[in-house]
């Protein structure tokens, strides 16, 4: 386990740094009294057992993990509206402290299950006592509705290992469409929602 701790140390450092930096987007918008595209940010480092299982499934040699497994470090950014996803994506692409390697649009190209999210794979430099280490990390950007659906689907996936009974599969797909409809409806009243949030925020700070 000591070898794994050493291997994962830069990933743990990376998720902590990235979480602080990306949460800073929200603070910057709040300072200028603008509606933030970022609702909240979470992070995780993939557990060792999950790394081993994925490496076995994908036939990734252990000495190639750092180059071939892009989601050992994971960041998730939640937003209120679908349009916010593009704002966050463009911000990440414009930054100089990380480099975008790949983008995967599961909103325009929804998975068969109904999964929607926008994934960005980045290269991020971590400064260690042994010098700079470039690691890969995955940033997932999704609305609160997308995240609710994905969280439930992820839980069910553990039980069924992706092989859902037909009724469960259909209900998940229907729920995904309902979440998508909710996102569309909320986008239609975006300005009213944001004005109400500003009013509430001012009232709370009086």
C-alpha positions, 0 to 999 in steps of 0.5 A, spaced: 500 500 500 505 504 501 507 504 493 500 506 492 500 512 497 506 514 493 503 513 486 497 517 488 500 523 492 500 527 486 493 526 484 491 527 491 494 534 491 492 535 484 484 534 486 485 539 492 488 544 488 483 544 482 477 544 487 480 550 490 481 554 483 475 552 480 471 554 486 474 560 485 470 561 479 464 562 483 467 567 488 470 571 482 463 572 480 460 573 486 465 579 488 462 582 481 455 581 483 454 577 477 450 570 477 456 564 477 455 559 472 458 554 478 453 552 483 458 547 487 465 543 486 466 536 488 472 532 487 475 525 488 481 520 487 479 513 484 480 508 490 486 503 489 481 497 488 477 501 482 484 502 479 486 495 479 479 493 476 479 498 470 486 497 469 485 489 468 478 491 464 482 495 459 489 491 459 493 497 462 499 496 464 501 498 471 507 502 469 502 506 464 497 508 469 499 515 469 499 516 461 493 511 460 488 512 465 485 519 465 480 519 471 484 517 477 483 524 479 476 527 478 473 533 479 465 535 478 462 541 477 455 542 478 451 548 475 444 550 475 443 551 467 445 548 461 448 554 458 453 555 464 456 548 462 459 552 455 461 558 460 465 553 464 468 549 459 471 556 455 473 558 462 477 552 463 480 552 456 482 559 457 486 557 463 494 557 463 495 553 469 492 546 465 491 544 458 485 541 455 487 534 452 480 532 450 473 533 450 467 529 450 460 531 449 455 527 452 449 532 452 449 533 444 451 525 444 447 522 449 449 515 452 444 510 450 442 509 458 440 517 458 447 519 461 448 527 460 454 530 462 460 534 459 467 531 460 474 535 459 480 531 460 486 535 462 493 535 463 495 538 470 502 540 473 503 538 480 509 541 484 513 535 488 519 535 492 522 531 486 520 536 481 514 537 476 509 531 475 504 532 469 498 528 471 491 527 467 485 529 470 477 528 468 473 534 469 465 533 469 461 539 468 453 538 469 447 541 471 443 539 478 438 535 474 443 531 470 447 530 476 441 527 480 440 522 475 447 520 474 448 519 481 441 514 481 444 511 475 451 510 478 448 507 484 443 502 480 449 500 476 453 497 482 447 492 483 446 490 476 453 491 473 450 495 467 445 489 465 439 492 467 432 489 467 428 492 461 423 495 466 429 499 470 432 501 463 426 504 461 424 507 467 432 510 467 431 513 460 424 516 462 427 519 468 433 522 463 428 525 459 424 528 464 431 531 467 432 534 460 425 537 460 427 540 467 433 543 464 430 546 458 424 549 462 429 552 467 433 555 462 426 558 459 426 562 466 433 563 467 433 571 468 427 571 472 431 565 477 437 569 477 434 576 479 430 572 484 437 569 487 440 576 487 434 579 491 434 574 496 442 574 496 441 582 498 436 581 503 440 576 506 446 580 507 442 586 510 
